[in-house]
Amino acid sequence: MQNERHLVVEEPDGSVAIAFNQEVPPPPPPEMIGLRPQPRFRFLIEYHPVARALAYIFMIVSGINLGLFMRIIDIINFALIVSTTGALHTEHSASITVIVFHGTCAGLMVVPFCVLRMWEQAIYQFSIAMMCMTAFNTATQLAEQIS
């Protein structure tokens, strides 16, 4: 018991105290964590080429609709598909949020367009939702080491 640095001492009245033995040297400090730099990584997302090609096709269709009809929904569709196409061509890990947002909005808009009997818009929105879901499901995440 003499080679321990800290001891628990129980008094006869039942109280407990911690004893400190100064004759025992403290343990050596652990190795410095910062001496050897830890590797750093950045995460990238790579999208399937078919999803990129579909985004181009939908962008052309949306641009034609915007040129022909000039409705508010056409402006919204064109803005969203341009941002989605841009997101599909970047490798930044945050690009997946644009695709999920656009796919969710498009999927939710199918029902109102069906109720309003706007069948071409319902089919377009459903197709966009499927394209975004395909892009999400086929995306691969890569880890790149930063020196």
Sequence and secondary structure as in RCSB ss.txt:
>XXXX:A:sequence
MQNERHLVVEEPDGSVAIAFNQEVPPPPPPEMIGLRPQPRFRFLIEYHPVARALAYIFMIVSGINLGLFMRIIDI
INFALIVSTTGALHTEHSASITVIVFHGTCAGLMVVPFCVLRMWEQAIYQFSIAMMCMTAFNTATQLAEQIS
>XXXX:A:secstr
 TT SEEEEE TTS EEEEE TTS        GGGS   EEEEEEE  HHHHHHHHHHHHHHHHHHHHH  HHHH
HHHHHHHHHHHHHT  BTTHHHHHHHHHHHHHHHHHHHHHTT HHHHHHHHHHHHHHHHHHHH EEEEEEE 
